[in-house]
Structure formats: structure tokens, C-alpha cells
């Protein structure tokens, strides 16, 4: 009897094998051909056949070589999680729905914005008719959150940095520094995390040129080349929360200062009702209130003080007093 020819492109004698490999790749795994062979219990040749079948079915399986080993993976945009069923109180479901609204301004400059809209729509659809204490489709009309203050970020830059952070690969970037008004090319950095400060999307990274951990505004990054063959170890003692401690805004650097401000009675309620910095302390005085901050650097707090006009006065330090006087005079001179 003649053998039946089942080509790999049209026949898989073990369908679960294909499903298992697809599921593993969809969860973000990078799997070597040998690992796939061992885990699936098939030959390496059969693994190649399964990958070919997945590609023909529209699954964009990527392939790379690391240390002479064939590695299969999917790009982050092609990952899929398993279906999730939520069994939580309606108030928590409402909280999730509102959270998607609150996240829109923050994520709008990034390529995550489109996926957030899709996720929000899916959540509304899933909840429709299943909750009684609120109407999902109406909730978007009942909340307002400020628009983002950052311009859009290049999606290729964003995803390259995201992957480098996850896999701890160094990257080489072309970067424009607004503070120096200059470009630096092929700058090697070890990206550690993303952060949003005062609307600015930052990539916190160890900079090999500066031999220090610093911030890079993602808007200023024009090119990213991931060093796939290299891996880095985060700086010893690096802590993401401590890294931002003391800053008044997005800018880093500067010495530590205790800033004491006198606030007029008219403006006092604003400082009593809102925390402008984690270290803020408010004390009552005869002529109003006194507010104290522990900050690093004086650049941003000087701008903050000037924005309040004559209702906020610097008591200390003297360096901040002098700076505010100088900047206020420079502004006044423009109109004289």
C-alpha cells in the first residue's frame, strides 16, 4: 500500500502539540528549538514543522539565533492571555471601569492607548446587562480626567525599550537633550524602568557615558538599537521608589534642601486640601500657614512658587529666595 503523503503544511498528526506551542509563545515565552522538543516530546524536525504550520495559519512566529541556538518567540503585540473570569463585587467592577478612564490621559501618548480603548470597550460589553448598580455604557460620560501633557511617543521606540527592560538588554539610542539643546548618538544605556512624572514619559536607565542612573524623556529618543546578544545587571542598590524621592517634579539632580514657604490666608486652603509633594508639612501661623518641603534641586520648585504669585513667599533657603527674585525680575523686565 502506498504511503499517504501528509506534508507539514497541511497535516499535523498531533494537533495538541501545535496548540501547546502556540499557547506558550502567546504568553511571551522565548523557546529554543531544543526546549520545545523536550517539552512537547517530539523531534526538533517536528518542532520546525509545527512552527511552519502555525505561520501558515497566520501566527507570526519569529525566529532568532542566540549562542547558535534557534529561538522562537512572538512580538509583544501578538501575545494573548487566556480568558479571564472576574467574580468580584459590582463596586470593584465599577472601579476597574473608572480606572480605564483615568488611565487614558496617562497612556494617550503611548501605543498602549489604542489597546486600552479596546480593553475598555470589551469590559463594557462584558458587563452590559450583568450589573444592576450602574450602566457601563454611561460611565464614560460621568467622569473627566485631564488630558496628557506629553506629545506622542514613537511606538517603535516604546516597544523596543519595553522589551529591553523586560529582557535586560542594553540599547544604543540617538537622544536629544532639551536641557542641553544637543544630540548624542549611539549612546549606550541599560533601561531599568518607565516612569511618568508631571506628564513626561521617562525611561530611567544607567548611562554608560555618564556612569550614572539618569532619566531619558522618551519623546527625545529617535532611534533604539537593542543589543540582543548582551545582558546587563541593574546597578547595585537601585530602588525605583527611592530614586524619585525628594524630587518636586520630573527633573532629577541637585542637592537636598529644606524649603519653607509662607502662604497667605487666601491660598492656604489649596495647601491644606492637596499634597503637592510627599514631604509636605503644613503648620498654622498668625499671618497664614507655613509649608515645608524636603526636595532635591531648586529648578522646579522655583517655577512652582512663581506660579502662585505674591501669595507665596520663600522663607528659606536663601538660594531659593535669590533665584525667585532673579526670575521674577527677568519676567517683569520683559514687559517694561
C-alpha positions as CSV (number, residue, x, y, z in Angstrom):
1,X,0.0,0.0,0.0
2,X,1.4,3.4,-1.0
3,X,2.2,5.7,1.9
4,X,-0.1,8.8,2.2
5,X,1.9,12.0,1.8
6,X,0.9,14.3,4.7
7,X,3.0,17.5,4.1
8,X,3.8,19.5,7.3
9,X,1.9,22.5,5.8
10,X,-1.4,20.6,5.7
11,X,-1.2,18.0,8.4
12,X,-0.2,17.8,12.0
13,X,-0.5,14.3,13.4
14,X,-0.7,15.7,16.9
15,X,-2.9,18.9,17.0
16,X,-2.4,19.4,20.7
17,X,1.3,19.9,20.0
18,X,0.5,22.9,17.9
19,X,-1.9,24.3,20.4
20,X,0.6,23.9,23.3
21,X,3.4,25.6,21.4
22,X,1.1,28.5,20.4
23,X,-0.1,28.9,24.0
24,X,3.5,29.0,25.3
25,X,4.6,31.6,22.8
26,X,1.4,33.6,23.3
27,X,2.4,34.1,27.0
28,X,5.6,35.8,26.0
29,X,8.0,32.9,26.3
30,X,11.1,32.7,24.2
31,X,11.6,29.0,23.5
32,X,14.6,27.3,22.0
33,X,14.1,24.5,19.5
34,X,15.6,22.1,21.9
35,X,13.3,23.2,24.8
36,X,10.3,22.9,22.5
37,X,11.4,19.4,21.5
38,X,11.9,18.3,25.2
39,X,8.6,19.9,26.5
40,X,6.4,18.7,23.6
41,X,8.0,15.2,23.3
42,X,8.7,15.5,19.6
43,X,11.8,15.7,17.4
44,X,13.4,19.1,16.6
45,X,12.4,18.5,12.9
46,X,8.8,18.1,14.0
47,X,9.1,21.4,16.0
48,X,10.1,23.1,12.8
49,X,7.1,21.5,11.0
50,X,4.7,22.8,13.8
51,X,6.2,26.3,13.6
52,X,5.7,26.2,9.8
53,X,2.0,25.2,10.3
54,X,1.5,28.0,12.8
55,X,2.8,30.5,10.4
56,X,0.6,29.3,7.6
57,X,-2.3,29.7,10.0
58,X,-1.4,33.3,10.5
59,X,0.5,33.1,13.7
60,X,3.6,35.4,13.2
61,X,6.2,33.2,14.9
62,X,9.5,35.0,15.0
63,X,12.9,33.2,14.8
64,X,16.4,34.2,16.0
65,X,19.7,32.6,16.9
66,X,21.3,33.0,20.3
67,X,24.6,31.2,21.0
68,X,24.0,29.0,17.9
69,X,20.6,28.0,19.2
70,X,17.3,28.6,17.3
71,X,14.9,30.5,19.4
72,X,11.1,31.0,18.7
73,X,9.0,33.9,20.0
74,X,6.2,36.3,19.4
75,X,6.3,40.1,19.4
76,X,4.6,41.6,22.4
77,X,1.7,42.8,20.3
78,X,0.9,39.2,19.3
79,X,0.8,37.8,22.9
80,X,-2.6,36.6,24.2
81,X,-3.7,35.7,27.7
82,X,-6.2,33.1,28.5
83,X,-9.8,34.1,29.0
84,X,-10.2,35.6,32.5
85,X,-13.4,35.4,34.5
86,X,-13.9,38.0,37.2
87,X,-16.0,37.1,40.2
88,X,-15.9,40.3,42.3
89,X,-18.4,42.8,43.8
90,X,-20.0,45.4,41.5
91,X,-18.3,48.3,43.2
92,X,-14.9,46.7,42.3
93,X,-16.1,46.2,38.7
94,X,-17.1,49.9,38.6
95,X,-13.6,50.8,40.0
96,X,-12.0,48.8,37.1
97,X,-14.1,50.6,34.6
98,X,-13.3,54.0,36.0
99,X,-9.6,53.1,36.2
100,X,-9.6,52.7,32.4
101,X,-11.0,56.2,32.1
102,X,-8.4,57.6,34.5
103,X,-5.6,55.8,32.6
104,X,-6.4,57.3,29.2
105,X,-4.7,60.7,29.8
106,X,-1.5,59.0,31.1
107,X,-1.3,56.4,28.3
108,X,-2.6,58.5,25.4
109,X,1.0,59.5,24.2
110,X,1.9,55.8,24.1
111,X,1.0,52.9,21.8
112,X,-0.8,51.4,24.7
113,X,-3.7,53.9,24.3
114,X,-5.3,52.0,21.4
115,X,-5.2,48.7,23.4
116,X,-6.6,50.5,26.4
117,X,-9.6,51.7,24.4
118,X,-10.2,48.2,23.1
119,X,-9.9,46.7,26.6
120,X,-12.3,49.3,28.0
121,X,-14.8,48.6,25.2
122,X,-14.5,44.8,25.9
123,X,-15.0,45.4,29.6
124,X,-18.1,47.5,29.0
125,X,-19.5,44.8,26.6
126,X,-18.8,42.0,29.1
127,X,-20.5,43.9,31.9
128,X,-23.5,45.0,29.9
129,X,-26.7,43.5,31.3
130,X,-24.9,41.7,34.1
131,X,-24.7,44.5,36.7
132,X,-27.5,46.4,38.3
133,X,-25.9,49.2,40.3
134,X,-24.6,51.1,37.3
135,X,-24.8,51.2,33.5
136,X,-21.4,50.6,32.0
137,X,-22.1,52.4,28.7
138,X,-23.0,55.6,30.6
139,X,-20.0,55.7,32.9
140,X,-17.6,57.4,30.4
141,X,-20.0,60.4,30.5
142,X,-19.8,60.8,34.2
143,X,-16.0,61.1,34.7
144,X,-13.4,63.6,33.4
145,X,-9.6,63.4,33.7
146,X,-7.1,65.9,32.5
147,X,-5.5,65.4,29.1
148,X,-1.9,64.2,28.7
149,X,0.8,66.9,28.6
150,X,3.3,64.8,26.6
151,X,3.4,64.7,22.8
152,X,3.1,61.2,21.2
153,X,5.9,58.7,21.6
154,X,7.2,56.8,18.7
155,X,5.7,53.2,19.0
156,X,8.9,51.6,17.7
157,X,10.9,53.4,20.4
158,X,8.4,52.5,23.1
159,X,8.2,48.8,22.3
160,X,12.0,48.4,21.8
161,X,12.6,49.9,25.3
162,X,9.8,47.9,26.8
163,X,11.4,44.6,25.5
164,X,14.9,45.7,26.6
165,X,13.6,46.4,30.1
166,X,11.9,43.0,30.3
167,X,14.9,41.1,29.0
168,X,17.6,43.3,30.4
169,X,19.2,44.1,27.1
170,X,21.4,47.2,26.8
171,X,20.3,49.6,24.0
172,X,22.0,52.2,21.8
173,X,20.0,55.4,21.3
174,X,20.1,58.7,19.5
175,X,18.9,61.2,22.1
176,X,18.1,64.9,22.1
177,X,18.6,66.6,25.5
178,X,16.3,69.6,25.8
179,X,18.3,70.9,28.8
180,X,21.5,71.0,26.7
181,X,19.9,71.5,23.3
182,X,22.2,68.9,21.8
183,X,22.0,65.4,20.3
184,X,24.0,62.4,21.4
185,X,24.3,59.4,19.0
186,X,24.8,55.7,19.7
187,X,24.6,56.4,23.4
188,X,24.6,53.1,25.4
189,X,22.2,52.8,28.2
190,X,20.8,49.9,30.4
191,X,17.0,50.7,30.5
192,X,15.6,49.9,34.0
193,X,12.0,51.1,34.0
194,X,9.4,53.5,32.7
195,X,8.1,56.4,34.8
196,X,5.6,59.2,34.3
197,X,6.5,62.5,36.1
198,X,4.4,65.7,35.6
199,X,3.1,64.2,32.3
200,X,6.6,63.4,31.0
201,X,7.2,59.7,29.9
202,X,10.7,58.8,31.1
203,X,12.9,55.9,30.6
204,X,15.1,55.5,33.7
205,X,18.4,54.0,32.7
206,X,22.0,53.5,33.6
207,X,24.0,55.6,31.2
208,X,27.4,54.2,30.3
209,X,28.6,57.7,29.1
210,X,27.7,59.4,32.4
211,X,28.4,56.4,34.6
212,X,25.1,57.2,36.4
213,X,21.4,56.3,36.5
214,X,19.5,59.2,34.8
215,X,16.2,60.0,33.1
216,X,15.7,60.0,29.3
217,X,12.5,61.6,28.1
218,X,11.1,59.1,25.5
219,X,10.0,62.0,23.3
220,X,13.7,62.8,22.8
221,X,14.7,59.3,21.7
222,X,14.8,59.0,18.0
223,X,16.5,55.6,17.4
224,X,16.8,52.5,19.5
225,X,19.0,49.5,18.7
226,X,18.7,46.6,21.1
227,X,21.9,44.7,21.9
228,X,20.2,41.3,21.7
229,X,23.4,39.4,22.4
230,X,24.2,41.4,25.6
231,X,22.6,41.4,29.1
232,X,23.0,43.8,32.0
233,X,22.7,43.7,35.7
234,X,20.8,46.6,37.4
235,X,23.1,48.9,39.5
236,X,23.6,47.6,43.0
237,X,21.1,49.1,45.4
238,X,18.9,50.7,42.8
239,X,15.4,51.2,44.2
240,X,12.6,52.6,42.0
241,X,10.8,54.4,44.8
242,X,13.9,55.9,46.4
243,X,15.1,57.0,43.0
244,X,12.4,59.6,42.8
245,X,12.3,60.5,46.5
246,X,12.8,64.2,47.1
247,X,12.0,65.4,43.5
248,X,9.5,68.1,43.2
249,X,8.7,67.2,39.6
250,X,10.2,65.4,36.6
251,X,13.7,66.8,36.7
252,X,16.4,64.9,38.5
253,X,19.6,66.2,40.2
254,X,20.6,68.8,42.7
255,X,21.4,69.0,46.3
256,X,18.9,68.3,49.1
257,X,17.1,71.3,50.5
258,X,14.5,72.1,53.2
259,X,12.2,74.6,51.6
260,X,10.0,76.7,53.9
261,X,7.2,78.9,52.4
262,X,4.8,81.4,53.9
263,X,1.3,81.0,52.4
264,X,-1.3,83.8,52.5
265,X,-4.7,83.1,54.1
266,X,-6.4,83.3,50.7
267,X,-4.2,80.5,49.3
268,X,-4.0,78.4,52.5
269,X,-6.9,76.1,51.6
270,X,-5.2,74.9,48.5
271,X,-2.2,73.6,50.5
272,X,-4.4,72.2,53.3
273,X,-6.5,70.2,50.8
274,X,-3.9,69.0,48.4
275,X,-0.5,67.3,48.8
276,X,2.0,68.9,46.3
277,X,4.9,66.7,47.4
278,X,5.2,63.6,49.6
279,X,7.2,65.5,52.2
280,X,4.7,68.4,52.5
281,X,4.1,69.6,56.1
282,X,1.6,72.4,57.0
283,X,1.8,74.5,60.2
284,X,-0.5,77.4,61.2
285,X,0.9,80.8,61.7
286,X,-0.6,84.2,62.6
287,X,-0.1,85.6,59.1
288,X,-1.3,82.4,57.3
289,X,0.3,79.0,57.1
290,X,3.8,77.8,56.8
291,X,4.6,74.9,54.4
292,X,7.7,72.8,54.4
293,X,9.1,70.6,51.7
294,X,12.2,68.4,51.6
295,X,13.4,68.5,48.0
296,X,16.3,67.7,45.7
297,X,17.2,70.6,43.4
298,X,15.5,74.0,43.2
299,X,14.7,74.3,39.5
300,X,11.1,73.0,39.5
301,X,10.1,74.3,42.9
302,X,11.2,77.8,41.9
303,X,8.7,77.6,38.9
304,X,6.1,76.2,41.3
305,X,6.5,79.2,43.7
306,X,6.3,81.8,40.9
307,X,3.1,80.2,39.6
308,X,1.3,81.3,42.8
309,X,2.2,85.0,42.5
310,X,2.6,87.2,45.6
311,X,0.6,84.8,47.8
312,X,3.6,82.5,48.4
313,X,6.8,83.8,49.9
314,X,10.1,81.9,50.3
315,X,11.4,81.9,53.9
316,X,14.3,79.6,53.2
317,X,16.8,78.7,51.8
318,X,18.4,81.9,50.7
319,X,19.5,80.3,47.4
320,X,15.9,79.8,46.5
321,X,14.9,83.3,47.6
322,X,17.6,84.7,45.3
323,X,16.5,82.5,42.4
324,X,12.9,83.5,42.7
325,X,13.8,87.2,42.8
326,X,16.0,86.9,39.8
327,X,13.4,85.0,37.7
328,X,10.6,87.3,38.7
329,X,12.7,90.4,37.8
330,X,13.5,88.8,34.4
331,X,9.9,88.2,33.7
332,X,9.0,91.8,34.7
333,X,11.7,93.3,32.6
334,X,10.1,91.7,29.5
335,X,7.1,93.9,29.9
336,X,8.9,97.2,30.8
